[in-house]
Amino acid sequence: MAQSITGPSVPPKKKSRYYRREHWWGYLFVAAPIVGFLIFGFIPICYSVYVSFTTFDGFGTPELQGAANYAKLLSEDPLFWKTSLNTVYAAVGIPLTMAVSLGIAAALNQKIRGIRLFRTAFFLPTISSVVALTLLWKWIFNSDFGLLNYLLGWVGIHGPSWLNDENWAMPAMIVQGVWGGLGFNIVLYLAALQGVPGSLHEAAEIDGAGGWQRFRHITIPCISPTTLYILVTSMIGALQDFPRFQIMTEGGPNFSTMTIVYYIFQNAFRYMDMGYAAAMAWMLGIAIMIITVLNFYFSKRWVHYD
């Protein structure tokens, strides 16, 4: 019977000083982002949870008051619900932005002369200052000397007071939001369209499929992962939309364009009610998490990764 032969045990080599020094440098580089996240992310998040259960003006000592802030915003503050509905209303522009972006991306995917110039023109607003673009649109929507009403006057239409009318202020903001969101979405859709296998279109064309049928049954399913990404990120961005509303309408008229984030900002830095603002921020965060989870859950029915 063969016996197993084992050699003498070899003692582990002692790590050199250079090897240990390299490890310490690795730990140092890894520690930098971790410490940064702890100081500027995790600790403030935990502190905001505590503040949401207190009365706090930002300067004194927070005073615990239980769930009073959450009870107030859910049952005693109609403006919280109004601003929440305004935020949902503003998000109506998301599917419109996605549809227009896809249409423009499909047009820009053609091999025609000067197409790069059009691609640059559509992407330019994405890298421009939000404040400058918002002020530009504020001038466009001006009821007295704005460009939009001026053009409408050419065809005999008396334009409304866009930003000063409760019925037109939010539609005007949606139009501005659609225009502002085109550039980034077009780039993503254009990249996705260029990744669709041409052999699939050729096979469908041989089988007699028309242009719309090929677009509906081949192109749209192939770019569905990109559509999901744009949908999720657009929803998160829309629920946190704030600067353009502050600049163009300041939440007016009569709170018709005040979003939930703008209301949080006012409670925190104008009314100095940090506890109530923190409670609203956490309610918004929970809503964003639920909506994101639902998007991923239902995406199984229409997103194709093959």
N, C-alpha and C positions, 0 to 999 in steps of 0.2 A: 504494500500500500504506500503510495507516494506521500511523502510528508512535505508540508509547505515549508519553504525555506524563506526566512525573513532575515534581512540584513540588520546590522546594528542601527538602532534609532539615531536619527540625525537631529541634533539640537537645533531649534529654530534660530535663524540668524538674527542678530541684534540689528535693529534698524539704525541706519547711519544718521548722523546729525543733519546731513543735507536732506535726507528723506523726511525726517520729522519737521524740518523747517518748511519744506514744500507743503506738507499737510497743514501747518499753521497758516500759511498764506491762503490755501484753499478755504479753510474755515473762515478766514477774515473776509474774503470776497463773498462767501455765502452769507455771512452774518450781516453785511451791509444792507441788502434789501429786506432781510428779515427784521432787523432793528427798525428800519424805516417804516415797514408795515405796522409793526407793533406801536410805534410812537405816533404815527400819523393816520393809522387806519384802525387797528383792532382796539386800542385803548379808547380813542374817541367814540367808537361805535358802542363799546360797553358803557362808557360814561353817558352817552345820549339815552341809553335805555334807563339808566338811573334818573337822569334829569326829567324824562317823560313822566315820572311819577312824583314830581316835585313842583313847587312854585319857585321859580328862579328868574331873576331879572338880568342875569349875566354878570353881576358884580358882587352881590352879597352871598350868603350861604344858602344853598338849596334847602327848602323845607318840604319834607315828605308829606304828601296828601293822598296817597293811595292811587286809585284808578280814577280820580276825579277828572283829570284831563281827558281821558278816553271817554268817560261818560258824557262830558260836556260836548265833545265834538260829534258824538254819535246821536245825541238826543236834544241838545240845547243850542246848537249852533247851525242855523239854516244856511249860513254863508259857506260853511264847510261843504255841504252837499251841493250848493250852487256852483262853487268852484270846481268840485269834482266832476259835475255834469259838463261844465265848460271844457274841462280837460278832455273828457270823452268826446265831446262835440268837435273839438279841434283835431282829434285823432281820426276823424272821418276822412281827412285828406290823405291818410296813409295809402289806402287802396288806389286812390286816384293818382297819387305820386308814383306808385309802383307800375300802374298800367301805362302812364305816359312815359315813364323811364324805359319800360320794355319796348314800347313802340319806337321811341327815338333810338334806342340801342340797336334795334333791328334795322332801322334805316342807316345808321352809322356803320353797320357791319357790311355794307355793300362796297364793292371796289369801284369807287368813282373818284374823279380828280378833285383834289382839295378837301378830301374827307377829314384829314388831320386837323385842318383849320376849324371845322365844325366840332370835332371832338374837343379841341382846346377851348372853344367858345362855351360849350356846355359845361365843362368842368371848372371853368374860371371862377364862378361864384363860390365853389367849395373852398377855395384857398383865399378868398377875399375876407375882409373884416366883417364880422356879423353886424357890428354897430353901423358901419358905413352902408352896408346893403339895406339894413332896416331903415335908416334915415332916408335912403333913396326911395324905398317903397312908401314911406310916410309922405314924401312929396308927391309920388304918383297918385296916391289916394286922397290927396288934399281936395276938399270939395270946392274951393274957390279958384285955385290956379293949378290944380294937379293935371298931369298928363292924361290920365284915364278919362276924367270928365271932359277934358278938352277934345279928345278923340271921339267920345260919345256925342258931343255937341255937333260934330261934323255930319253925323247921320240923323240929327234932329232929336236926340235922346238927352233929356235933362238928368244927368247923373246924380245919384243920392249923395248924402253926406256920409261917406263910407265909414270913417272911423268915429263919427259922432252920433251914429244912429244904432240903437240896440239891435235892430234887425239886420244890419249890414256889416257891423264891425267884425263879428266872428267869421262870416264868409270871406271878408277881405283878408283876414289873417290866414284863413285856410289857403286862399289863392297864393299869398306870399309864401306860405310854408311849402306848398307844392313846388313852386319855382325854386325855392332854396334847397329842396331835397333832391332835385333831379341829378345834379352833377355826379355825386358819389354813387348813386344807384345806377346811373348809366354806365359808369366804368365797370361796376361789378357785373351787370347784365351783359355788357359787351364782351368781357372776358369769358363769361359762361357760354355765350352764343358761339364764340370762336372755338370752344371745346366740344361742341356737338359734332359727332362723327358724320362726315359727309356721305359715307356709304349708306347710312340709314335713309337719308333723303333720296339718294339715287334709287335705292330699292323700292321705296314708297312711290316714287315718280314712275318707275317701270310698271308698278301695279295699278297705276291710274289715279293716284291720290293727287288732289289739287294743292295749291299753295297754302290755303287756309287749313286743309286737313293735315298737311305735313307739319304746319306750325303748331296746331292744336295737339296732335297725337304723338309728335316726335320732339319738337323743340321744347315745348312747355314742360313735359315730363323730364327731359334731360337737364333742364336748368332749374328744376324744383329745389335742389339743395340751396342754390343761391337765393331763390325766392324766399325760402324759410329764413335764411340768415338776414335778409333785408327786412322781412316782416318782424322778426324778433327785435332786432336793433332799432327799427323805426318805432315800434311800440314803446320800447324803453325810453327812447329819446323824446317821443311825444308826451309821455306821462311826466317828463321832467322839464318840459319846455318852459322857459322863463324869460330870457333876455329880450327877445323881440317883442313880447307882450308889454314888458316894462317900458321899452323905448317908444313903441308906436301908440299905445293906448293907455298905459298905466292902469290897466285893469278895467277901464271904463268903456263905454258909458254905463253907469249904474251896475257895475261889476259884471257886465255881460262878457267881458274878455279876460276876467281874472282867473288864472289857472291855479291849481292847488299849490304848486311850488311858489308862485308869486304870493299867495296867501300865507304860506309858511314863512316866506321872507319878511312879509310885513309884520307878522306876529313876533318874529324873533328880533328884528332890528329896528322896527318902528315903534311897536307897542312894548318891546322888551319883555315879552312873555316867552322865555326860552323853554319852559316846561311844556307849555301848550304846543309850541312849534315842534318840539321834539316828538310829542305824541302824534301829531299829524304826519311828521316825516316817517315815523315807523308804520303808520297805517298805509301810507303811500308805498313804502318799501314792501310791505306784505302783499299789497295789491299787485305790484309789479312782479313779485315772485310767483304769485298764483297765475297771472296771465301768461308768464313765460313758460311755466310748467304745462299749462293747458295747450299752448302753442306746440310744444314738443310732443305732447301726448297725441293730439289730433293730427300731427304731421305724418304719423305712420300711415295714414290713409291716402295721402297724396304726394308725399316726397319719395322719390325713387333714387337710390344711390348706385344702382347697377348701370 
